[in-house]
Amino acid sequence: MGGGATKMNADAIDITHFELERIIGQGGFGKVYACRKKSDKGKLNDKDQWYAIKKLEKDFILKSKTGVDSVFTELNSVRDLIHQNICCCQYGFLSDDAVYIVLDIAFGGDLRYALKQSKLKNPTTRIKCFDEDRSKFYLAQLLDALDYCHQCNVLHRDIKPENMLIVTNGYLKLTDFGISMKQDNIEECKARSGTMGYMAPEIIMAGCNHGKPSEWFSTGVCTHEFLLGLRPYDAKKLAKCRGGIDEDLVSELKLKELESSKLTDNAKDFVRTLITLETEGRLGTKNGSADLRGHPFFAGFDFDSIKNQSMKAPFLPDINVANCDTGSNDAEEMFGGMEDEKKISFTPEQQAKFNGYGYNTEIVK
């Protein structure tokens, strides 16, 4: 868009019903734009409402063996999730060239970018990180989001800083459900997927079931990264779990940075017990998030003030800037709206793969 006026579609919600403003997120999947709704069509009374709209090029999706499944998985998972710490789905629709999903807005960027912008550094490595209080603030909200997902029989399966977004008031929203899994028994998930370095060993090992304990492992990896600025395990070494866990591998995957750090003993123990390689003995395996909340690391922490959002956020984002690495210094690209869509011809068979993609909150709910 971003050029001249576009006639609004009177028959269905599509890209013409939104005014694209600027990039607020970017990754291998595509770009996320801040947008304003131009009409009340669809969800009632949301004209001028701000949303985030993720655009995924069909050309990019079709190049991946799991691309089409992924966009449907994200839409089908997130449209049924309604929680203050989740980027909830508002609309989903197609164009000839792209797939769009419209989500709750988060102007503050993701926690990966927040780490890069942090003023605090690990005294040993000089890598930027968060202090324990700021880490607890984000983790408490992640636990609330994951609890809700698990109650809805959904495993997120890609917990990492990039998928935790900061909203205007400094609070957190979990996003990107493209590889999530929804099934009746989420303790018997077998599909191996995720981001290496954050994936629990039981996911990496072929043929093994995984479930909620794998989410707590990823939470532990994120906590290590929040507190120390880097992940606990080298991804290539962690990948050796594919062949099973033995004494040699345990010895190789020593938590040297954690043990030598100046973190409190409670923080060290919290992380250590979350990222143990075996599910038996891993924090959270027995009693879920109650184990994490009851750990001495969270002693005295007011979880109720997180739920009602009365706790003062340790960081407020500047919502007047992009809050992401746009990969460009071009202000027109960053703030001038969406670029023109690529004109690529797709066969009827290729277009048919996207049949059924769409969502309208007012119609469904």
VOFI-230328 format. One record per residue (C-alpha): residue number from 1; residue in one letter; y, z, x. Coordinates in pm, 1 decimal. Each point is the difference from the previous one (the first is absolute). Example, Ala and Ser with C-alpha at 12.3 -4.5 7.8 and 13.67 -1.06 7.14 Angstrom:
// VOFI-230328
{1, A, {-450.0, 780.0, 1230.0}}
{2, S, {344.0, -66.0, 137.0}}
***
This chain:
// VOFI-230328
{1, M, {0.0, 0.0, 0.0}}
{2, G, {326.4, 103.9, 164.8}}
{3, G, {160.4, -342.6, -65.6}}
{4, G, {134.6, -114.4, -336.5}}
{5, A, {-59.7, 122.8, -352.6}}
{6, T, {-353.5, -17.6, -136.2}}
{7, K, {-81.3, -34.0, -368.5}}
{8, M, {-194.1, 301.3, -127.2}}
{9, N, {-346.8, -62.0, -138.8}}
{10, A, {-4.0, 86.1, -371.9}}
{11, D, {-378.7, -1.4, -32.8}}
{12, A, {-129.0, 239.9, 264.3}}
{13, I, {108.2, 238.4, 274.0}}
{14, D, {35.7, -183.7, 329.3}}
{15, I, {220.9, -9.8, 306.8}}
{16, T, {297.4, -131.9, -200.9}}
{17, H, {33.8, 341.1, -168.2}}
{18, F, {85.6, 169.6, 330.2}}
{19, E, {296.8, -13.1, 233.9}}
{20, L, {-129.2, 28.2, 356.7}}
{21, E, {233.7, 198.5, 223.4}}
{22, R, {-139.8, 74.7, 346.0}}
{23, I, {-310.5, 63.8, 205.6}}
{24, I, {-121.3, 362.1, -3.8}}
{25, G, {-343.2, -53.3, 154.4}}
{26, Q, {-190.5, -254.7, 199.7}}
{27, G, {-349.2, -43.0, 138.8}}
{28, G, {-284.8, -243.9, 48.6}}
{29, F, {-42.8, -19.4, -377.7}}
{30, G, {349.8, -134.5, -66.0}}
{31, K, {332.1, 157.8, -89.0}}
{32, V, {121.3, 265.2, -242.2}}
{33, Y, {339.7, -42.4, -161.0}}
{34, A, {226.9, 231.0, -192.5}}
{35, C, {76.1, -159.6, -334.4}}
{36, R, {181.6, 65.6, -325.7}}
{37, K, {-137.4, -93.4, -339.7}}
{38, K, {226.5, -250.7, -172.7}}
{39, S, {-127.9, 47.4, -356.0}}
{40, D, {-174.1, 243.1, -233.5}}
{41, K, {-292.1, -239.0, -47.0}}
{42, G, {-331.3, 164.0, 76.8}}
{43, K, {47.6, 371.8, 45.9}}
{44, L, {267.3, 110.0, -245.1}}
{45, N, {336.0, 131.8, 116.2}}
{46, D, {-48.6, -82.8, 367.1}}
{47, K, {283.6, -247.8, 40.7}}
{48, D, {179.6, 72.3, 331.4}}
{49, Q, {-289.2, 223.5, 109.6}}
{50, W, {-75.4, -15.9, 372.7}}
{51, Y, {-354.6, -91.3, 102.9}}
{52, A, {-186.4, -111.0, 310.5}}
{53, I, {-162.9, -341.0, -19.8}}
{54, K, {-272.7, -99.2, 242.5}}
{55, K, {-44.9, -371.4, 49.1}}
{56, L, {-325.9, -133.3, 142.3}}
{57, E, {-28.7, -371.0, 74.0}}
{58, K, {-308.7, -159.2, -153.9}}
{59, D, {-44.4, -203.0, 317.8}}
{60, F, {-31.1, 323.4, 200.0}}
{61, I, {-230.4, 159.3, -259.1}}
{62, L, {-238.6, -296.7, -9.4}}
{63, K, {-39.2, -0.8, 378.2}}
{64, S, {-169.4, 340.0, -18.0}}
{65, K, {-354.9, 35.0, -132.0}}
{66, T, {99.3, 316.2, -186.1}}
{67, G, {361.5, -92.7, -77.1}}
{68, V, {-41.8, -84.6, -367.6}}
{69, D, {-217.2, 306.3, -59.7}}
{70, S, {261.1, 214.1, 173.5}}
{71, V, {292.6, -102.4, -220.9}}
{72, F, {-204.3, 58.5, -314.5}}
{73, T, {-125.6, 333.6, 136.5}}
{74, E, {353.3, 121.3, 62.4}}
{75, L, {122.2, -103.7, -343.7}}
{76, N, {-302.0, 137.8, -186.5}}
{77, S, {7.2, 330.5, 189.1}}
{78, V, {367.9, 81.0, 4.8}}
{79, R, {83.3, -106.5, -356.0}}
{80, D, {-208.2, 288.7, -133.2}}
{81, L, {150.6, 261.2, 233.8}}
{82, I, {306.1, 191.6, -119.7}}
{83, H, {114.0, 269.1, 243.3}}
{84, Q, {330.6, 99.0, 159.1}}
{85, N, {-144.5, -43.3, 350.5}}
{86, I, {-143.3, -347.5, -59.6}}
{87, C, {185.9, -332.4, -14.3}}
{88, C, {-102.8, -82.1, -356.7}}
{89, C, {-33.9, -356.0, -126.7}}
{90, Q, {250.0, -133.9, -253.4}}
{91, Y, {-79.2, -372.6, -10.5}}
{92, G, {-225.7, -258.2, 156.4}}
{93, F, {35.2, -377.6, -26.2}}
{94, L, {-52.3, -333.2, 175.0}}
{95, S, {198.1, -304.2, 104.1}}
{96, D, {-144.4, -330.0, 120.0}}
{97, D, {20.7, 120.1, 360.1}}
{98, A, {-12.3, 379.4, -2.2}}
{99, V, {-128.4, 321.2, -153.7}}
{100, Y, {246.5, 274.2, -91.4}}
{101, I, {-49.5, 367.8, -71.5}}
{102, V, {295.8, 209.5, -117.0}}
{103, L, {-13.4, 367.2, 98.7}}
{104, D, {212.1, 313.6, 1.3}}
{105, I, {278.2, -32.4, 254.6}}
{106, A, {10.0, 191.8, 329.2}}
{107, F, {318.7, -77.0, 189.8}}
{108, G, {-75.4, 229.1, 294.2}}
{109, G, {-262.8, -208.3, 176.9}}
{110, D, {-341.9, 119.7, 113.5}}
{111, L, {-100.8, 290.4, 220.9}}
{112, R, {-83.1, -234.0, 289.2}}
{113, Y, {363.8, -105.3, 7.7}}
{114, A, {111.9, 361.0, -53.8}}
{115, L, {-200.0, 102.7, 305.9}}
{116, K, {175.5, -268.4, 205.2}}
{117, Q, {336.1, 132.6, -118.4}}
{118, S, {-80.3, 368.9, 49.7}}
{119, K, {224.9, 200.2, 232.3}}
{120, L, {-287.6, 225.7, 106.5}}
{121, K, {-226.9, -94.0, 291.3}}
{122, N, {-333.7, 127.3, 123.6}}
{123, P, {104.2, 198.6, 310.6}}
{124, T, {-301.0, -125.7, 196.6}}
{125, T, {-4.1, -371.3, -82.1}}
{126, R, {361.1, -42.4, -120.3}}
{127, I, {-137.0, -188.8, -301.6}}
{128, K, {191.0, 59.5, -322.5}}
{129, C, {-159.1, 231.1, -256.9}}
{130, F, {70.0, 244.9, -284.8}}
{131, D, {12.2, 378.7, 18.3}}
{132, E, {-256.3, 209.4, -186.7}}
{133, D, {224.0, 70.7, -299.6}}
{134, R, {80.3, -365.6, -59.5}}
{135, S, {-367.9, -88.9, 40.6}}
{136, K, {-102.9, 262.9, -255.9}}
{137, F, {257.9, -134.9, -244.6}}
{138, Y, {-154.5, -347.9, 10.0}}
{139, L, {-360.0, 119.9, 16.1}}
{140, A, {34.5, 219.1, -308.7}}
{141, Q, {109.2, -304.0, -199.3}}
{142, L, {-278.2, -213.6, 144.1}}
{143, L, {-250.3, 264.0, -113.5}}
{144, D, {143.2, -9.6, -353.0}}
{145, A, {-23.3, -380.9, -6.7}}
{146, L, {-357.2, -3.6, 132.4}}
{147, D, {-110.7, 273.9, -239.1}}
{148, Y, {124.7, -209.9, -288.6}}
{149, C, {-167.7, -316.2, 133.8}}
{150, H, {-330.2, 182.1, 42.3}}
{151, Q, {22.6, 140.1, -352.9}}
{152, C, {36.7, -362.0, -114.5}}
{153, N, {-309.3, -97.7, 206.3}}
{154, V, {210.3, -197.0, 248.2}}
{155, L, {-33.1, 11.9, 378.6}}
{156, H, {311.4, -133.9, 170.9}}
{157, R, {-188.7, -83.3, 323.9}}
{158, D, {306.2, -96.4, 205.4}}
{159, I, {191.3, 322.5, 59.8}}
{160, K, {252.2, -59.2, 280.9}}
{161, P, {375.1, 50.2, 56.6}}
{162, E, {80.1, -358.4, -102.6}}
{163, N, {-132.7, 71.4, -348.2}}
{164, M, {214.0, 308.0, -63.3}}
{165, L, {350.6, -85.1, -118.4}}
{166, I, {315.9, 211.0, -18.6}}
{167, V, {207.1, -12.0, -318.4}}
{168, T, {370.5, 69.8, -30.4}}
{169, N, {-38.3, 378.3, -35.2}}
{170, G, {-216.1, 17.1, 313.9}}
{171, Y, {-328.7, 45.1, -183.9}}
{172, L, {-316.1, -204.0, 49.6}}
{173, K, {-188.8, -273.0, -187.0}}
{174, L, {-341.3, -135.2, 97.8}}
{175, T, {-36.4, -377.7, -20.8}}
{176, D, {-223.5, -300.0, 84.3}}
{177, F, {-321.9, 28.2, -198.6}}
{178, G, {-124.3, -342.1, 112.9}}
{179, I, {-327.4, 132.8, 143.2}}
{180, S, {-38.8, 299.4, -230.6}}
{181, M, {-327.3, 57.8, -181.1}}
{182, K, {-39.8, 113.3, -359.1}}
{183, Q, {-348.0, 94.5, -113.8}}
{184, D, {-173.2, 273.6, -200.7}}
{185, N, {-128.0, 182.7, 308.1}}
{186, I, {251.3, -29.9, 281.8}}
{187, E, {-227.4, 195.6, 232.9}}
{188, E, {-232.2, -300.2, 13.8}}
{189, C, {233.5, -268.2, 127.1}}
{190, K, {-166.9, -236.3, 247.8}}
{191, A, {256.1, -276.7, 57.7}}
{192, R, {133.1, 21.9, 355.4}}
{193, S, {372.8, -53.4, -1.1}}
{194, G, {316.1, 158.2, 133.8}}
{195, T, {216.1, 8.9, 310.7}}
{196, M, {-186.3, 74.9, 322.2}}
{197, G, {136.5, 314.4, 158.5}}
{198, Y, {40.2, 163.0, -342.7}}
{199, M, {-348.5, -77.2, -132.5}}
{200, A, {-249.0, 286.2, -14.8}}
{201, P, {-320.4, -46.1, 203.0}}
{202, E, {-214.3, -9.0, -314.5}}
{203, I, {194.3, -307.8, -113.4}}
{204, I, {-48.9, -169.9, 334.5}}
{205, M, {-374.1, 68.2, 10.4}}
{206, A, {-193.4, -276.8, -173.7}}
{207, G, {-177.2, 93.5, -322.2}}
{208, C, {145.3, 349.6, -32.4}}
{209, N, {153.2, 138.6, -315.0}}
{210, H, {352.9, 128.0, 17.5}}
{211, G, {230.0, 173.2, -244.9}}
{212, K, {275.8, 259.5, -16.6}}
{213, P, {-74.2, 150.2, 344.8}}
{214, S, {98.6, -334.4, 151.0}}
{215, E, {345.7, 39.2, -155.2}}
{216, W, {38.2, 341.0, 163.1}}
{217, F, {-92.4, -150.2, 337.4}}
{218, S, {276.5, -260.1, -40.0}}
{219, T, {236.9, 277.3, -107.6}}
{220, G, {-85.1, 180.1, 324.0}}
{221, V, {69.3, -310.4, 207.8}}
{222, C, {339.2, -32.3, -170.2}}
{223, T, {73.9, 368.2, 62.3}}
{224, H, {-77.4, -43.8, 370.7}}
{225, E, {235.2, -297.4, 4.0}}
{226, F, {274.2, 186.4, -185.8}}
{227, L, {-13.1, 296.2, 238.7}}
{228, L, {-62.7, -179.2, 328.8}}
{229, G, {114.1, -358.2, -54.8}}
{230, L, {-336.5, -163.1, 66.9}}
{231, R, {-346.5, -23.8, -151.1}}
{232, P, {-274.7, 232.5, 126.6}}
{233, Y, {-263.9, -265.1, 71.0}}
{234, D, {10.9, -332.9, 175.0}}
{235, A, {-98.6, -257.4, -264.6}}
{236, K, {-246.4, -180.3, 231.3}}
{237, K, {-172.7, 324.3, 91.7}}
{238, L, {-8.7, 111.9, -362.1}}
{239, A, {-163.3, -331.0, -89.2}}
{240, K, {-303.8, 111.1, 201.9}}
{241, C, {-85.3, 221.8, -298.3}}
{242, R, {-150.3, -316.1, -145.2}}
{243, G, {-310.4, 76.0, 203.8}}
{244, G, {-10.1, 365.8, -105.1}}
{245, I, {145.6, 324.9, 133.0}}
{246, D, {-162.6, 153.3, 305.4}}
{247, E, {98.4, 255.3, 262.2}}
{248, D, {130.7, -265.7, 237.3}}
{249, L, {236.9, -139.3, -261.5}}
{250, V, {119.7, 347.9, -99.6}}
{251, S, {68.0, 70.3, 367.0}}
{252, E, {185.6, -329.8, 38.6}}
{253, L, {220.1, 65.8, -303.0}}
{254, K, {155.9, 320.1, 128.3}}
{255, L, {326.6, 105.7, -159.2}}
{256, K, {184.0, 35.9, 328.0}}
{257, E, {352.1, -49.1, -134.8}}
{258, L, {-53.3, 244.1, -285.9}}
{259, E, {-151.7, 275.1, 213.2}}
{260, S, {267.9, -24.6, 270.3}}
{261, S, {289.4, -16.5, -247.1}}
{262, K, {247.4, 278.5, -74.0}}
{263, L, {-85.7, 3.1, -370.0}}
{264, T, {-80.8, 329.5, -166.9}}
{265, D, {-364.6, 104.4, 0.0}}
{266, N, {-10.3, -42.5, -378.7}}
{267, A, {126.7, -357.7, 25.0}}
{268, K, {-255.6, -83.0, 267.6}}
{269, D, {-284.4, 146.7, -202.9}}
{270, F, {114.7, -178.7, -316.4}}
{271, V, {-5.1, -338.9, 171.9}}
{272, R, {-316.8, 67.2, 199.2}}
{273, T, {-202.3, 96.4, -305.1}}
{274, L, {123.7, -296.9, -201.0}}
{275, I, {-92.4, -260.1, 260.0}}
{276, T, {-341.4, 131.7, 94.7}}
{277, L, {-235.5, -295.9, 22.6}}
{278, E, {-270.6, 146.9, -221.4}}
{279, T, {78.1, 57.6, -367.6}}
{280, E, {-189.1, 329.4, 15.2}}
{281, G, {254.7, 250.2, 124.0}}
{282, R, {295.5, -229.2, -74.2}}
{283, L, {284.5, 173.6, -180.6}}
{284, G, {-0.1, -114.0, -362.4}}
{285, T, {-367.9, -93.0, -21.9}}
{286, K, {-97.4, 315.3, -192.9}}
{287, N, {294.5, 62.8, -231.9}}
{288, G, {220.5, -306.0, 33.9}}
{289, S, {374.6, 45.3, 36.3}}
{290, A, {-32.7, 373.9, -78.6}}
{291, D, {-143.3, 39.3, 351.0}}
{292, L, {306.2, -168.7, 147.5}}
{293, R, {248.8, 196.7, -208.5}}
{294, G, {-177.3, 325.9, 85.3}}
{295, H, {3.7, -58.9, 375.4}}
{296, P, {227.1, 234.5, 202.4}}
{297, F, {206.8, -306.1, 97.2}}
{298, F, {142.5, 12.6, -353.8}}
{299, A, {36.9, 379.9, -13.5}}
{300, G, {302.4, 87.4, -214.4}}
{301, F, {65.8, -359.9, -97.9}}
{302, D, {135.9, -39.3, -354.8}}
{303, F, {-213.2, -276.8, -152.3}}
{304, D, {155.4, 53.3, -344.6}}
{305, S, {340.9, -96.4, 133.1}}
{306, I, {-151.3, -328.1, 117.0}}
{307, K, {-142.8, -74.0, -344.2}}
{308, N, {331.7, 65.7, -173.9}}
{309, Q, {195.3, -153.3, 290.3}}
{310, S, {225.7, 301.3, 40.8}}
{311, M, {-68.0, 31.0, 374.3}}
{312, K, {280.2, -150.8, 205.4}}
{313, A, {-122.6, -310.0, 181.5}}
{314, P, {20.4, 30.9, 380.9}}
{315, F, {130.9, -356.0, 25.9}}
{316, L, {206.6, -221.6, -230.5}}
{317, P, {-8.6, -374.5, 69.6}}
{318, D, {307.0, -218.5, 25.3}}
{319, I, {-65.0, -231.4, -294.6}}
{320, N, {275.1, -241.1, 106.5}}
{321, V, {-211.2, -141.8, 282.5}}
{322, A, {-333.6, -185.2, -1.7}}
{323, N, {-211.3, 293.7, 132.0}}
{324, C, {-264.6, -235.4, 135.1}}
{325, D, {-53.3, -230.0, 296.5}}
{326, T, {99.8, -329.4, -159.7}}
{327, G, {-74.7, -201.3, 313.2}}
{328, S, {338.8, -163.2, -35.4}}
{329, N, {363.7, 77.6, 65.5}}
{330, D, {100.9, -251.6, -263.5}}
{331, A, {199.7, 190.8, -259.7}}
{332, E, {-42.2, -283.4, -249.7}}
{333, E, {-379.0, 36.5, 15.5}}
{334, M, {16.5, 378.4, -20.1}}
{335, F, {255.2, 34.2, -277.2}}
{336, G, {40.4, -344.1, -157.0}}
{337, G, {-296.9, 0.6, -235.0}}
{338, M, {-337.0, -171.8, 9.7}}
{339, E, {-41.3, -320.0, 195.6}}
{340, D, {-110.8, -317.0, -177.0}}
{341, E, {-372.2, -12.0, -70.8}}
{342, K, {-215.9, -228.1, 209.0}}
{343, K, {-95.9, -320.9, -173.5}}
{344, I, {-372.1, -18.3, 61.4}}
{345, S, {-241.4, -187.2, -222.6}}
{346, F, {-309.9, 187.4, -111.3}}
{347, T, {-306.1, -148.6, -163.6}}
{348, P, {-87.7, 102.8, -357.4}}
{349, E, {-299.2, 187.0, 142.9}}
{350, Q, {226.1, 198.8, 232.6}}
{351, Q, {246.8, 82.5, -278.2}}
{352, A, {-289.3, 105.6, -225.8}}
{353, K, {-82.7, 281.1, 243.2}}
{354, F, {316.3, 177.7, -120.2}}
{355, N, {-74.9, -33.2, -371.8}}
{356, G, {46.9, 329.3, -182.6}}
{357, Y, {252.1, 144.2, 244.7}}
{358, G, {280.2, 165.3, -196.6}}
{359, Y, {123.2, 330.1, -136.1}}
{360, N, {269.4, 112.9, -240.9}}
{361, T, {51.8, 373.6, -51.8}}
{362, E, {141.0, -36.5, -350.0}}
{363, I, {-295.3, -207.2, -120.4}}
{364, V, {-272.1, 210.1, 161.3}}
{365, K, {128.2, 353.7, -55.3}}
***
